[in-house]
Amino acid sequence: MEYRDEVGSSPIGSRQSDLKKSFKLAVVSLLTACSKQDISKAFPNFAASEQDFLHRLFIQEEFESLCLESQVGTTLDTVEQFLEEQALNPLHRDKTNVFDVAQNVLTLKKNEIQHLENMLQKAEEQNCLIRAQIEGLKEKEADVSVMADAVQKLRRGSLNYGLPGSNDITTNP
Protein backbone atom coordinates (compact mmCIF):
# COMPACT_ATOMS: atom_id res chain seq x y z
CA MET A 1 0.00 0.00 0.00
CA GLU A 2 1.41 3.38 -0.94
CA TYR A 3 0.80 6.36 1.28
CA ARG A 4 0.14 9.69 -0.33
CA ASP A 5 1.13 12.97 1.17
CA GLU A 6 -1.42 15.71 1.81
CA VAL A 7 0.12 18.27 -0.55
CA GLY A 8 0.67 16.40 -3.80
CA SER A 9 -0.78 13.44 -5.54
CA SER A 10 2.46 11.50 -5.86
CA PRO A 11 3.10 8.67 -3.46
CA ILE A 12 5.53 9.56 -0.70
CA GLY A 13 7.85 6.72 -1.70
CA SER A 14 8.15 8.03 -5.27
CA ARG A 15 8.84 11.58 -4.04
CA GLN A 16 11.65 10.29 -1.88
CA SER A 17 12.97 8.25 -4.78
CA ASP A 18 12.74 11.27 -7.10
CA LEU A 19 14.63 13.39 -4.58
CA LYS A 20 17.41 10.81 -4.28
CA LYS A 21 17.68 10.46 -8.06
CA SER A 22 17.77 14.22 -8.55
CA PHE A 23 20.45 14.65 -5.93
CA LYS A 24 22.61 11.88 -7.40
CA LEU A 25 22.14 13.29 -10.89
CA ALA A 26 23.10 16.77 -9.71
CA VAL A 27 26.21 15.59 -7.91
CA VAL A 28 27.39 13.38 -10.77
CA SER A 29 26.77 16.03 -13.41
CA LEU A 30 28.43 18.71 -11.33
CA LEU A 31 31.51 16.64 -10.76
CA THR A 32 31.83 15.49 -14.36
CA ALA A 33 30.36 18.39 -16.36
CA CYS A 34 33.15 20.89 -16.14
CA SER A 35 36.40 20.35 -14.34
CA LYS A 36 38.84 23.01 -13.17
CA GLN A 37 41.09 22.08 -16.08
CA ASP A 38 38.27 22.84 -18.53
CA ILE A 39 37.84 26.29 -16.96
CA SER A 40 41.61 26.88 -17.05
CA LYS A 41 41.70 25.94 -20.76
CA ALA A 42 38.69 28.14 -21.53
CA PHE A 43 40.09 31.14 -19.62
CA PRO A 44 43.91 30.90 -19.79
CA ASN A 45 44.41 34.65 -19.30
CA PHE A 46 42.60 34.68 -15.92
CA ALA A 47 44.43 34.28 -12.63
CA ALA A 48 44.12 30.96 -10.74
CA SER A 49 41.89 32.54 -8.06
CA GLU A 50 39.59 33.93 -10.78
CA GLN A 51 39.47 30.52 -12.47
CA ASP A 52 38.50 28.91 -9.11
CA PHE A 53 35.79 31.51 -8.64
CA LEU A 54 34.43 30.87 -12.15
CA HIS A 55 34.47 27.10 -11.54
CA ARG A 56 32.52 27.51 -8.26
CA LEU A 57 30.09 29.90 -9.95
CA PHE A 58 29.54 27.44 -12.80
CA ILE A 59 28.94 24.57 -10.37
CA GLN A 60 26.55 26.70 -8.32
CA GLU A 61 24.55 27.78 -11.39
CA GLU A 62 24.50 24.22 -12.72
CA PHE A 63 23.32 22.93 -9.35
CA GLU A 64 20.58 25.55 -9.11
CA SER A 65 19.33 24.76 -12.62
CA LEU A 66 19.23 21.02 -11.80
CA CYS A 67 17.34 21.76 -8.58
CA LEU A 68 14.80 23.83 -10.53
CA GLU A 69 14.39 21.11 -13.15
CA SER A 70 13.83 18.39 -10.59
CA GLN A 71 11.74 20.59 -8.25
CA VAL A 72 13.95 19.84 -5.26
CA GLY A 73 13.05 23.18 -3.66
CA THR A 74 9.33 22.43 -3.79
CA THR A 75 9.87 18.98 -2.33
CA LEU A 76 12.05 20.31 0.47
CA ASP A 77 9.50 23.06 1.21
CA THR A 78 6.77 20.43 1.46
CA VAL A 79 8.91 18.33 3.81
CA GLU A 80 9.70 21.38 5.93
CA GLN A 81 6.02 22.35 6.11
CA PHE A 82 5.09 18.82 7.12
CA LEU A 83 7.74 18.81 9.85
CA GLU A 84 6.54 22.17 11.17
CA GLU A 85 2.96 20.91 11.29
CA GLN A 86 4.10 17.86 13.22
CA ALA A 87 6.08 20.02 15.64
CA LEU A 88 3.04 22.24 16.27
CA ASN A 89 0.63 19.35 16.75
CA PRO A 90 0.93 18.22 20.39
CA LEU A 91 -0.96 14.99 19.66
CA HIS A 92 1.52 13.96 16.99
CA ARG A 93 4.35 13.88 19.50
CA ASP A 94 2.19 11.84 21.83
CA LYS A 95 1.38 9.28 19.14
CA THR A 96 4.82 7.80 19.46
CA ASN A 97 4.43 7.70 23.23
CA VAL A 98 0.95 6.13 23.26
CA PHE A 99 2.38 2.69 22.62
CA ASP A 100 4.98 3.19 25.35
CA VAL A 101 2.33 4.42 27.78
CA ALA A 102 0.09 1.46 26.94
CA GLN A 103 2.98 -0.94 27.52
CA ASN A 104 3.81 0.74 30.85
CA VAL A 105 0.18 0.62 32.01
CA LEU A 106 -0.07 -3.02 30.96
CA THR A 107 3.11 -3.87 32.86
CA LEU A 108 1.91 -2.00 35.95
CA LYS A 109 -1.46 -3.75 35.86
CA LYS A 110 0.19 -7.15 35.47
CA ASN A 111 2.46 -6.37 38.43
CA GLU A 112 -0.54 -5.21 40.46
CA ILE A 113 -2.46 -8.41 39.63
CA GLN A 114 0.55 -10.51 40.64
CA HIS A 115 0.86 -8.57 43.90
CA LEU A 116 -2.85 -9.03 44.67
CA GLU A 117 -2.66 -12.75 43.86
CA ASN A 118 0.31 -13.07 46.24
CA MET A 119 -1.61 -11.22 48.96
CA LEU A 120 -4.64 -13.47 48.41
CA GLN A 121 -2.48 -16.59 48.64
CA LYS A 122 -0.90 -15.36 51.90
CA ALA A 123 -4.35 -14.54 53.31
CA GLU A 124 -5.61 -18.03 52.40
CA GLU A 125 -2.56 -19.61 54.04
CA GLN A 126 -3.10 -17.52 57.20
CA ASN A 127 -6.79 -18.47 57.13
CA CYS A 128 -5.86 -22.18 57.00
CA LEU A 129 -3.44 -21.74 59.90
CA ILE A 130 -6.06 -19.93 61.98
CA ARG A 131 -8.64 -22.66 61.23
CA ALA A 132 -6.12 -25.31 62.28
CA GLN A 133 -5.46 -23.40 65.52
CA ILE A 134 -9.22 -23.10 66.17
CA GLU A 135 -9.68 -26.85 65.61
CA GLY A 136 -6.79 -27.51 67.98
CA LEU A 137 -8.34 -25.24 70.60
CA LYS A 138 -11.74 -26.95 70.17
CA GLU A 139 -10.10 -30.34 70.72
CA LYS A 140 -8.31 -29.04 73.81
CA GLU A 141 -11.58 -27.53 75.05
CA ALA A 142 -13.31 -30.88 74.59
CA ASP A 143 -10.45 -32.60 76.43
CA VAL A 144 -10.65 -30.03 79.22
CA SER A 145 -14.42 -30.50 79.41
CA VAL A 146 -14.00 -34.28 79.72
CA MET A 147 -11.34 -33.78 82.36
CA ALA A 148 -13.54 -31.30 84.23
CA ASP A 149 -16.33 -33.87 84.25
CA ALA A 150 -13.91 -36.50 85.55
CA VAL A 151 -12.68 -34.14 88.27
CA GLN A 152 -16.26 -33.32 89.18
CA LYS A 153 -17.04 -37.02 89.51
CA LEU A 154 -13.96 -37.56 91.62
CA ARG A 155 -14.96 -34.71 93.92
CA ARG A 156 -18.46 -36.03 94.32
CA GLY A 157 -17.09 -39.46 94.89
CA SER A 158 -14.71 -38.20 97.54
CA LEU A 159 -17.46 -36.22 99.26
CA ASN A 160 -19.71 -39.24 99.22
CA TYR A 161 -16.94 -41.54 100.40
CA GLY A 162 -17.99 -43.30 103.51
CA LEU A 163 -21.64 -42.51 103.15
CA PRO A 164 -23.98 -45.46 102.95
CA GLY A 165 -24.49 -46.66 99.40
CA SER A 166 -21.50 -44.75 98.02
CA ASN A 167 -19.27 -47.62 97.13
CA ASP A 168 -19.64 -46.79 93.46
CA ILE A 169 -17.45 -43.89 92.36
CA THR A 170 -18.90 -43.72 88.87
CA THR A 171 -22.44 -42.91 89.90
CA ASN A 172 -23.96 -39.94 88.22
CA PRO A 173 -25.64 -37.27 90.37
N, CA, C and O of each residue as an XYZ file, in Angstrom:
692
protein
N       0.839     -1.163      0.000
C       0.000      0.000      0.000
C       0.888      1.232      0.000
O       1.807      1.325      0.814
N       0.640      2.160     -0.877
C       1.415      3.378     -0.937
C       0.656      4.478     -0.209
O      -0.554      4.635     -0.371
N       1.393      5.236      0.597
C       0.798      6.362      1.284
C       1.031      7.610      0.453
O       2.093      7.796     -0.141
N       0.023      8.453      0.426
C       0.142      9.691     -0.334
C       0.226     10.842      0.655
O      -0.420     10.838      1.702
N       1.033     11.817      0.297
C       1.130     12.969      1.172
C      -0.075     13.870      0.964
O      -0.841     13.687      0.018
N      -0.245     14.856      1.861
C      -1.416     15.709      1.809
C      -1.286     16.783      0.740
O      -2.303     17.291      0.268
N      -0.084     17.143      0.347
C       0.115     18.269     -0.553
C      -0.022     17.855     -2.002
O      -0.755     18.488     -2.761
N       0.674     16.801     -2.396
C       0.668     16.400     -3.795
C      -0.066     15.107     -4.000
O      -0.597     14.510     -3.063
N      -0.085     14.685     -5.243
C      -0.784     13.440     -5.541
C       0.185     12.289     -5.743
O      -0.240     11.153     -5.952
N       1.482     12.568     -5.682
C       2.465     11.502     -5.859
C       2.610     10.724     -4.569
O       2.499     11.294     -3.484
N       2.851      9.457     -4.671
C       3.100      8.675     -3.465
C       4.364      9.176     -2.777
O       5.302      9.629     -3.433
N       4.378      9.090     -1.450
C       5.534      9.560     -0.696
C       6.785      8.802     -1.102
O       7.850      9.406     -1.227
N       6.688      7.514     -1.310
C       7.853      6.720     -1.705
C       8.450      7.204     -3.009
O       9.673      7.249     -3.144
N       7.612      7.570     -3.980
C       8.147      8.030     -5.268
C       8.764      9.413     -5.127
O       9.735      9.717     -5.819
N       8.233     10.257     -4.257
C       8.842     11.576     -4.040
C      10.236     11.417     -3.441
O      11.184     12.090     -3.846
N      10.338     10.524     -2.482
C      11.647     10.287     -1.876
C      12.605      9.729     -2.918
O      13.766     10.136     -2.972
N      12.143      8.826     -3.725
C      12.970      8.247     -4.783
C      13.380      9.320     -5.786
O      14.536      9.370     -6.207
N      12.430     10.181     -6.172
C      12.744     11.271     -7.104
C      13.790     12.207     -6.518
O      14.698     12.651     -7.219
N      13.659     12.506     -5.233
C      14.627     13.391     -4.582
C      16.018     12.770     -4.591
O      17.002     13.451     -4.879
N      16.104     11.490     -4.278
C      17.407     10.809     -4.283
C      18.007     10.794     -5.679
O      19.197     11.059     -5.850
N      17.186     10.484     -6.676
C      17.681     10.455     -8.059
C      18.161     11.831     -8.492
O      19.214     11.958     -9.117
N      17.393     12.854     -8.164
C      17.769     14.219     -8.548
C      19.076     14.624     -7.896
O      19.936     15.232     -8.533
N      19.222     14.287     -6.627
C      20.455     14.649     -5.932
C      21.657     13.930     -6.541
O      22.699     14.540     -6.777
N      21.507     12.639     -6.792
C      22.610     11.879     -7.399
C      22.946     12.428     -8.781
O      24.118     12.571     -9.130
N      21.922     12.734     -9.561
C      22.135     13.294    -10.895
C      22.869     14.627    -10.806
O      23.794     14.885    -11.576
N      22.458     15.468     -9.870
C      23.099     16.771     -9.712
C      24.556     16.621     -9.316
O      25.423     17.286     -9.882
N      24.833     15.769     -8.364
C      26.215     15.591     -7.908
C      27.085     15.028     -9.023
O      28.182     15.530     -9.271
N      26.602     13.994     -9.692
C      27.390     13.381    -10.768
C      27.641     14.377    -11.891
O      28.763     14.497    -12.383
N      26.592     15.093    -12.298
C      26.773     16.034    -13.413
C      27.654     17.204    -13.017
O      28.397     17.731    -13.845
N      27.579     17.612    -11.769
C      28.434     18.714    -11.333
C      29.897     18.300    -11.283
O      30.788     19.082    -11.615
N      30.126     17.094    -10.874
C      31.510     16.638    -10.758
C      32.116     16.278    -12.106
O      33.334     16.339    -12.273
N      31.292     15.910    -13.057
C      31.833     15.486    -14.355
C      31.619     16.507    -15.466
O      32.274     16.424    -16.505
N      30.720     17.465    -15.272
C      30.363     18.393    -16.358
C      31.526     19.290    -16.766
O      31.867     19.393    -17.944
N      32.107     19.916    -15.803
C      33.151     20.886    -16.142
C      34.193     20.886    -15.038
O      33.921     21.323    -13.920
N      35.351     20.410    -15.340
C      36.403     20.345    -14.339
C      37.157     21.673    -14.279
O      36.957     22.556    -15.114
N      38.016     21.794    -13.288
C      38.840     23.005    -13.170
C      39.756     23.149    -14.383
O      40.038     24.261    -14.829
N      40.212     22.033    -14.905
C      41.090     22.082    -16.078
C      40.343     22.655    -17.279
O      40.912     23.414    -18.063
N      39.062     22.290    -17.424
C      38.273     22.837    -18.529
C      38.148     24.355    -18.401
O      38.242     25.071    -19.398
N      37.939     24.844    -17.186
C      37.840     26.290    -16.962
C      39.186     26.951    -17.251
O      39.241     28.017    -17.863
N      40.274     26.314    -16.807
C      41.612     26.877    -17.054
C      41.898     26.957    -18.545
O      42.477     27.938    -19.011
N      41.498     25.930    -19.305
C      41.703     25.937    -20.756
C      40.835     27.006    -21.422
O      41.271     27.667    -22.364
N      39.598     27.173    -20.924
C      38.686     28.137    -21.532
C      39.090     29.577    -21.213
O      38.859     30.478    -22.019
N      39.693     29.797    -20.037
C      40.090     31.142    -19.625
C      41.559     31.151    -19.201
O      41.849     31.314    -18.016
N      42.499     30.977    -20.149
C      43.909     30.896    -19.786
C      44.476     32.229    -19.306
O      45.473     32.235    -18.585
N      43.881     33.344    -19.677
C      44.411     34.654    -19.296
C      43.994     35.062    -17.890
O      44.518     36.044    -17.365
N      43.069     34.341    -17.264
C      42.596     34.685    -15.923
C      43.561     34.110    -14.883
O      44.239     33.110    -15.122
N      43.603     34.764    -13.734
C      44.432     34.282    -12.626
C      43.797     33.008    -12.047
O      42.614     32.745    -12.265
N      44.588     32.229    -11.316
C      44.118     30.958    -10.735
C      42.943     31.189     -9.791
O      41.994     30.406     -9.785
N      42.995     32.258     -8.990
C      41.889     32.540     -8.065
C      40.618     32.880     -8.833
O      39.523     32.492     -8.424
N      40.757     33.609     -9.956
C      39.590     33.933    -10.775
C      39.025     32.672    -11.430
O      37.810     32.509    -11.533
N      39.920     31.782    -11.871
C      39.468     30.520    -12.468
C      38.716     29.678    -11.431
O      37.699     29.068    -11.761
N      39.200     29.635    -10.189
C      38.505     28.909     -9.109
C      37.121     29.510     -8.864
O      36.138     28.790     -8.689
N      37.064     30.844     -8.856
C      35.786     31.515     -8.643
C      34.809     31.176     -9.766
O      33.642     30.883     -9.508
N      35.282     31.213    -11.011
C      34.428     30.873    -12.153
C      33.945     29.420    -12.072
O      32.785     29.127    -12.361
N      34.841     28.523    -11.677
C      34.469     27.105    -11.542
C      33.370     26.938    -10.494
O      32.386     26.240    -10.736
N      33.534     27.581     -9.320
C      32.523     27.505     -8.259
C      31.200     28.115     -8.719
O      30.129     27.578     -8.438
N      31.284     29.245     -9.432
C      30.087     29.898     -9.946
C      29.360     28.994    -10.944
O      28.134     28.884    -10.917
N      30.126     28.356    -11.817
C      29.537     27.441    -12.799
C      28.846     26.270    -12.102
O      27.726     25.900    -12.454
N      29.518     25.699    -11.120
C      28.942     24.569    -10.374
C      27.672     25.012     -9.656
O      26.669     24.299     -9.663
N      27.719     26.192     -9.038
C      26.547     26.699     -8.319
C      25.377     26.918     -9.274
O      24.253     26.515     -8.974
N      25.623     27.546    -10.413
C      24.551     27.778    -11.386
C      24.016     26.459    -11.938
O      22.808     26.296    -12.114
N      24.917     25.526    -12.207
C      24.498     24.219    -12.720
C      23.644     23.489    -11.679
O      22.634     22.869    -12.011
N      24.064     23.574    -10.429
C      23.322     22.926     -9.345
C      21.933     23.547     -9.207
O      20.940     22.833     -9.075
N      21.868     24.874     -9.237
C      20.577     25.555     -9.112
C      19.648     25.200    -10.268
O      18.449     25.010    -10.063
N      20.190     25.109    -11.484
C      19.328     24.755    -12.618
C      18.826     23.317    -12.493
O      17.675     23.036    -12.828
N      19.675     22.403    -12.014
C      19.229     21.019    -11.801
C      18.165     20.945    -10.707
O      17.209     20.177    -10.813
N      18.337     21.744     -9.661
C      17.339     21.764     -8.580
C      16.002     22.283     -9.095
O      14.947     21.769     -8.722
N      16.046     23.300     -9.949
C      14.805     23.825    -10.531
C      14.142     22.793    -11.434
O      12.925     22.613    -11.393
N      14.939     22.123    -12.240
C      14.392     21.113    -13.149
C      13.730     19.966    -12.387
O      12.665     19.487    -12.777
N      14.349     19.544    -11.331
C      13.829     18.387    -10.589
C      12.903     18.784     -9.441
O      12.430     17.914     -8.710
N      12.639     20.062     -9.271
C      11.743     20.594     -8.246
C      12.159     20.182     -6.829
O      11.317     19.863     -5.990
N      13.436     20.195     -6.589
C      13.950     19.844     -5.263
C      13.472     20.857     -4.236
O      13.103     20.485     -3.122
N      13.474     22.133     -4.602
C      13.047     23.175     -3.665
C      11.619     22.974     -3.200
O      11.324     23.102     -2.011
N      10.732     22.660     -4.130
C       9.327     22.428     -3.788
C       9.192     21.226     -2.859
O       8.433     21.256     -1.890
N       9.922     20.189     -3.162
C       9.869     18.981     -2.331
C      10.382     19.272     -0.928
O       9.778     18.854      0.060
N      11.492     19.984     -0.843
C      12.047     20.312      0.473
C      11.115     21.246      1.246
O      10.981     21.114      2.463
N      10.467     22.191      0.549
C       9.496     23.064      1.211
C       8.330     22.256      1.773
O       7.862     22.515      2.882
N       7.870     21.287      1.007
C       6.771     20.426      1.456
C       7.191     19.628      2.691
O       6.428     19.504      3.649
N       8.391     19.098      2.657
C       8.908     18.333      3.805
C       9.021     19.245      5.021
O       8.632     18.863      6.125
N       9.548     20.436      4.824
C       9.704     21.380      5.929
C       8.347     21.762      6.514
O       8.193     21.826      7.734
N       7.362     22.016      5.652
C       6.021     22.355      6.112
C       5.426     21.197      6.913
O       4.817     21.405      7.963
N       5.604     19.998      6.417
C       5.094     18.822      7.119
C       5.745     18.684      8.498
O       5.065     18.381      9.479
N       7.040     18.904      8.572
C       7.742     18.813      9.852
C       7.278     19.893     10.822
O       7.132     19.635     12.017
N       7.044     21.105     10.311
C       6.541     22.175     11.170
C       5.155     21.841     11.702
O       4.865     22.080     12.874
N       4.300     21.292     10.852
C       2.959     20.906     11.292
C       3.028     19.841     12.369
O       2.259     19.870     13.331
N       3.939     18.909     12.211
C       4.098     17.862     13.224
C       4.595     18.459     14.530
O       4.147     18.068     15.608
N       5.523     19.411     14.434
C       6.075     20.020     15.641
C       5.012     20.828     16.377
O       5.038     20.898     17.606
N       4.083     21.435     15.654
C       3.039     22.245     16.273
C       1.898     21.404     16.820
O       1.167     21.862     17.698
N       1.731     20.213     16.333
C       0.635     19.351     16.751
C       1.053     18.569     17.996
O       1.869     17.653     17.898
N       0.509     18.917     19.165
C       0.928     18.217     20.388
C       0.538     16.745     20.393
O       1.205     15.930     21.030
N      -0.536     16.399     19.689
C      -0.957     14.995     19.661
C      -0.013     14.144     18.838
O       0.152     12.956     19.114
N       0.610     14.737     17.831
C       1.516     13.957     16.990
C       2.705     13.450     17.804
O       3.139     12.309     17.646
N       3.222     14.312     18.670
C       4.350     13.883     19.495
C       3.925     12.778     20.445
O       4.708     11.881     20.759
N       2.673     12.847     20.904
C       2.192     11.837     21.832
C       1.906     10.511     21.150
O       1.878      9.473     21.811
N       1.691     10.525     19.838
C       1.379      9.281     19.142
C       2.497      8.267     19.311
O       2.242      7.072     19.456
N       3.719      8.737     19.294
C       4.824      7.801     19.459
C       4.882      7.295     20.895
O       5.386      6.202     21.152
N       4.365      8.095     21.837
C       4.427      7.701     23.232
C       3.219      6.873     23.660
O       3.261      6.235     24.712
N       2.159      6.866     22.884
C       0.951      6.133     23.263
C       1.260      4.650     23.431
O       0.808      4.021     24.388
N       2.020      4.102     22.509
C       2.377      2.688     22.617
C       3.207      2.446     23.876
O       2.987      1.465     24.587
N       4.162      3.341     24.154
C       4.982      3.188     25.354
C       4.127      3.286     26.609
O       4.295      2.505     27.546
N       3.210      4.246     26.624
C       2.329      4.415     27.781
C       1.460      3.173     27.958
O       1.281      2.689     29.075
N       0.925      2.664     26.860
C       0.094      1.458     26.937
C       0.899      0.285     27.486
O       0.405     -0.480     28.315
N       2.126      0.146     27.028
C       2.983     -0.939     27.525
C       3.265     -0.762     29.013
O       3.239     -1.732     29.771
N       3.537      0.484     29.438
C       3.812      0.745     30.850
C       2.593      0.451     31.715
O       2.715     -0.155     32.780
N       1.414      0.877     31.259
C       0.185      0.616     32.010
C      -0.067     -0.882     32.090
O      -0.434     -1.400     33.145
N       0.128     -1.573     30.981
C      -0.069     -3.022     30.961
C       0.875     -3.711     31.943
O       0.463     -4.600     32.689
N       2.126     -3.302     31.940
C       3.114     -3.874     32.859
C       2.728     -3.589     34.308
O       2.803     -4.476     35.158
N       2.312     -2.345     34.591
C       1.907     -1.997     35.951
C       0.697     -2.811     36.397
O       0.647     -3.284     37.532
N      -0.271     -2.971     35.507
C      -1.463     -3.747     35.857
C      -1.112     -5.214     36.093
O      -1.638     -5.838     37.015
N      -0.232     -5.763     35.270
C       0.191     -7.152     35.472
C       0.893     -7.299     36.815
O       0.661     -8.266     37.540
N       1.758     -6.332     37.148
C       2.455     -6.373     38.433
C       1.464     -6.252     39.591
O       1.602     -6.932     40.608
N       0.465     -5.383     39.430
C      -0.545     -5.213     40.464
C      -1.349     -6.500     40.649
O      -1.623     -6.901     41.780
N      -1.723     -7.140     39.560
C      -2.459     -8.409     39.633
C      -1.620     -9.462     40.343
O      -2.127    -10.190     41.196
N      -0.345     -9.546     39.996
C       0.546    -10.514     40.639
C       0.650    -10.236     42.136
O       0.620    -11.159     42.949
N       0.774     -8.952     42.493
C       0.865     -8.572     43.903
C      -0.416     -8.963     44.649
O      -0.357     -9.508     45.751
N      -1.575     -8.680     44.037
C      -2.850     -9.028     44.670
C      -3.019    -10.538     44.794
O      -3.538    -11.021     45.801
N      -2.588    -11.286     43.781
C      -2.656    -12.750     43.862
C      -1.770    -13.263     44.988
O      -2.157    -14.183     45.708
N      -0.582    -12.677     45.150
C       0.310    -13.074     46.242
C      -0.325    -12.762     47.594
O      -0.253    -13.569     48.521
N      -0.951    -11.580     47.703
C      -1.612    -11.217     48.958
C      -2.760    -12.178     49.259
O      -2.940    -12.589     50.405
N      -3.533    -12.537     48.239
C      -4.644    -13.475     48.408
C      -4.134    -14.842     48.866
O      -4.722    -15.468     49.748
N      -3.047    -15.294     48.264
C      -2.477    -16.589     48.642
C      -2.009    -16.560     50.101
O      -2.242    -17.511     50.847
N      -1.349    -15.468     50.508
C      -0.899    -15.356     51.896
C      -2.090    -15.330     52.847
O      -2.053    -15.952     53.909
N      -3.155    -14.606     52.465
C      -4.348    -14.540     53.312
C      -4.991    -15.919     53.446
O      -5.436    -16.293     54.531
N      -5.043    -16.678     52.348
C      -5.605    -18.029     52.404
C      -4.758    -18.936     53.290
O      -5.291    -19.743     54.051
N      -3.435    -18.799     53.188
C      -2.555    -19.610     54.039
C      -2.761    -19.256     55.507
O      -2.829    -20.144     56.357
N      -2.863    -17.943     55.814
C      -3.104    -17.523     57.196
C      -4.466    -18.016     57.678
O      -4.613    -18.420     58.832
N      -5.453    -17.983     56.797
C      -6.790    -18.468     57.134
C      -6.744    -19.952     57.493
O      -7.364    -20.379     58.467
N      -6.007    -20.737     56.704
C      -5.865    -22.177     56.996
C      -5.176    -22.395     58.340
O      -5.582    -23.261     59.115
N      -4.132    -21.608     58.616
C      -3.436    -21.738     59.905
C      -4.365    -21.393     61.068
O      -4.371    -22.079     62.089
N      -5.144    -20.332     60.908
C      -6.064    -19.934     61.978
C      -7.127    -21.007     62.191
O      -7.472    -21.315     63.332
N      -7.654    -21.583     61.100
C      -8.638    -22.662     61.232
C      -8.035    -23.866     61.952
O      -8.686    -24.489     62.791
N      -6.785    -24.187     61.617
C      -6.119    -25.311     62.284
C      -5.955    -25.018     63.774
O      -6.139    -25.903     64.609
N      -5.606    -23.766     64.104
C      -5.464    -23.403     65.518
C      -6.814    -23.484     66.238
O      -6.889    -23.941     67.379
N      -7.880    -23.037     65.563
C      -9.220    -23.100     66.165
C      -9.621    -24.552     66.414
O     -10.147    -24.879     67.478
N      -9.372    -25.425     65.433
C      -9.682    -26.848     65.609
C      -8.884    -27.422     66.776
O      -9.406    -28.200     67.574
N      -7.613    -27.030     66.866
C      -6.787    -27.509     67.978
C      -7.330    -27.038     69.320
O      -7.354    -27.787     70.296
N      -7.770    -25.767     69.350
C      -8.345    -25.241     70.598
C      -9.661    -25.936     70.938
O      -9.933    -26.200     72.109
N     -10.481    -26.235     69.930
C     -11.743    -26.946     70.175
C     -11.470    -28.327     70.749
O     -12.163    -28.778     71.661
N     -10.443    -29.003     70.202
C     -10.098    -30.336     70.720
C      -9.609    -30.239     72.156
O      -9.958    -31.067     72.998
N      -8.795    -29.220     72.432
C      -8.313    -29.042     73.810
C      -9.472    -28.714     74.743
O      -9.523    -29.185     75.879
N     -10.418    -27.886     74.240
C     -11.577    -27.528     75.052
C     -12.412    -28.778     75.362
O     -12.906    -28.950     76.477
N     -12.555    -29.634     74.363
C     -13.305    -30.881     74.591
C     -12.568    -31.748     75.604
O     -13.184    -32.346     76.486
N     -11.232    -31.812     75.471
C     -10.447    -32.598     76.428
C     -10.572    -32.009     77.831
O     -10.696    -32.742     78.813
N     -10.537    -30.688     77.915
C     -10.654    -30.030     79.222
C     -12.043    -30.287     79.801
O     -12.187    -30.513     81.002
N     -13.055    -30.254     78.951
C     -14.424    -30.503     79.408
C     -14.553    -31.924     79.959
O     -15.168    -32.135     81.004
N     -13.976    -32.892     79.257
C     -14.001    -34.282     79.723
C     -13.243    -34.396     81.039
O     -13.678    -35.088     81.960
N     -12.119    -33.719     81.118
C     -11.336    -33.777     82.363
C     -12.090    -33.096     83.505
O     -12.053    -33.559     84.646
N     -12.772    -31.997     83.191
C     -13.538    -31.304     84.234
C     -14.655    -32.210     84.752
O     -14.928    -32.258     85.951
N     -15.290    -32.922     83.831
C     -16.327    -33.867     84.254
C     -15.728    -34.961     85.142
O     -16.315    -35.345     86.155
N     -14.564    -35.449     84.751
C     -13.914    -36.503     85.551
C     -13.543    -35.976     86.932
O     -13.705    -36.673     87.934
N     -13.043    -34.740     86.979
C     -12.676    -34.144     88.273
C     -13.933    -33.968     89.124
O     -13.939    -34.245     90.324
N     -14.998    -33.498     88.465
C     -16.263    -33.315     89.177
C     -16.727    -34.642     89.774
O     -17.173    -34.680     90.921
N     -16.630    -35.699     89.030
C     -17.036    -37.015     89.515
C     -16.150    -37.458     90.669
O     -16.621    -38.029     91.653
N     -14.862    -37.184     90.531
C     -13.961    -37.556     91.625
C     -14.296    -36.778     92.888
O     -14.254    -37.332     93.986
N     -14.622    -35.522     92.746
C     -14.959    -34.709     93.918
C     -16.233    -35.246     94.587
O     -16.300    -35.406     95.806
N     -17.219    -35.511     93.762
C     -18.463    -36.034     94.317
C     -18.217    -37.385     95.001
O     -18.750    -37.700     96.065
N     -17.378    -38.148     94.318
C     -17.085    -39.461     94.894
C     -16.344    -39.333     96.217
O     -16.583    -40.097     97.152
N     -15.441    -38.358     96.287
C     -14.705    -38.200     97.538
C     -15.594    -37.610     98.624
O     -15.408    -37.921     99.801
N     -16.538    -36.779     98.264
C     -17.464    -36.224     99.256
C     -18.429    -37.311     99.759
O     -18.827    -37.335    100.924
N     -18.773    -38.175     98.861
C     -19.707    -39.242     99.220
C     -18.988    -40.457     99.814
O     -19.641    -41.429    100.192
N     -17.693    -40.416     99.899
C     -16.936    -41.545    100.400
C     -17.299    -41.784    101.858
O     -17.246    -40.869    102.679
N     -17.638    -42.923    102.148
C     -17.985    -43.304    103.508
C     -19.465    -43.181    103.797
O     -19.923    -43.648    104.839
N     -20.200    -42.589    102.937
C     -21.639    -42.508    103.151
C     -22.266    -43.839    102.719
O     -21.737    -44.526    101.845
N     -23.381    -44.188    103.330
C     -23.982    -45.460    102.948
C     -24.421    -45.446    101.480
O     -25.004    -44.475    100.999
N     -24.137    -46.500    100.815
C     -24.492    -46.662     99.399
C     -23.583    -45.908     98.464
O     -23.973    -45.664     97.322
N     -22.395    -45.526     98.881
C     -21.495    -44.745     98.024
C     -20.264    -45.530     97.651
O     -19.186    -44.957     97.490
N     -20.402    -46.807     97.514
C     -19.267    -47.623     97.125
C     -18.920    -47.462     95.642
O     -17.826    -47.817     95.202
N     -19.847    -46.937     94.909
C     -19.640    -46.785     93.455
C     -19.184    -45.361     93.150
O     -19.935    -44.411     93.371
N     -18.005    -45.211     92.663
C     -17.449    -43.886     92.360
C     -18.049    -43.324     91.080
O     -18.120    -42.105     90.918
N     -18.470    -44.169     90.193
C     -18.897    -43.723     88.871
C     -20.376    -43.379     88.807
O     -20.926    -43.238     87.715
N     -21.025    -43.242     89.943
C     -22.444    -42.914     89.902
C     -22.631    -41.479     89.457
O     -21.851    -40.588     89.789
N     -23.661    -41.295     88.717
C     -23.963    -39.940     88.224
C     -24.888    -39.258     89.203
O     -25.738    -39.933     89.784
N     -24.778    -37.983     89.418
C     -25.642    -37.272     90.369
C     -27.064    -37.159     89.909
O     -27.896    -36.586     90.612
